[in-house]
Amino acid sequence: MNEPHRATVLVSILGAVAVTLYAAWAAVQILVLNPLAAVPGSSLAEINGAMVASGEAVNLMAPLVVLGIGPALAIAAAWVCVANRVPPIVAVSGPLALLILGAPGYFVASFGPGMALADTFLISGGNHSPWYLPLYAVSALAFVAVIIVTARAVASARTQPEPVTI
């Protein structure tokens, strides 16, 4: 395995792991941390019980399906990049884009559970736990990384000699 392909494999695997960890953290934030912060002093079982009693039961599958899209795409992209021996700079772009899209994905996934909390406990449907902030920070850093990677790719392309055609 040559050095660029080894780098592609490494970047692809790390990218898929990063996107999966992002989604897992978002799921924990939506389904555990935020409800506990929204209704302090209550257990998760008590919170879920109150939501069921008020007719606002949370469909656990909906946020998990939404959050599962990113890891599924990251794993598929990793496989395609490794199988086709794409340059590492191309392989890193997919996971970075998915990490950027993680912020809107988190918002969509958290909307239903947040509204169920709001309707049950007559509170705001927004984030009550501060542990959503690392998700947004990672998305912002991924955005900056895409700009840096793109700038480096453009600079590298400009320094490459043009092919000679005869």
C-alpha positions, 0 to 999 in steps of 0.5 A: 500500500503506497503512502497516499493510499495509506493516508486515504484509508486513515482519513476515511476511517477517522472521518467515519469515526468522527461523524459517528461519535458526533451522532452518538453525542447528539443522541445522548444530548437529545434523549438524556442530557437535555430532558434531565436539564429541562426537568431538574430533580426528575429521573429520565424514567419520571420525565418519560412517564410524564410525557407518556401520561400527557400524550407527548411520548417521544418517538425514539426512532425518529431522532435516531434515524435522522442522526443515523444518516450522517454515519451511514453516509460517512461509512459509505463515503469511506468505502468509496474513497478507499476502494477508488484510491482517491487522494486524501484531500478528497477523502477528508472532504466528505466527513468534514461536510457531514460534520458541518451538516451535523448542526442542522441535523441535530436541530432537526433530530431534536425538534420533536423531543424538544417540543414534547418536553415543552408541551408536557412541562410548559417550558421552552422547547430549546436546549436546556443542557449546555452539552449541545455547544460542543456539537455546534463548535465541532460543526464550526471547526469543520467549516473552518477546516473545509476552507483550509483544506480547499485553500491548500488544494488550490495552492497545491494545484497551482504549483503543479506543473502543467502536463506537456502535450505533444 
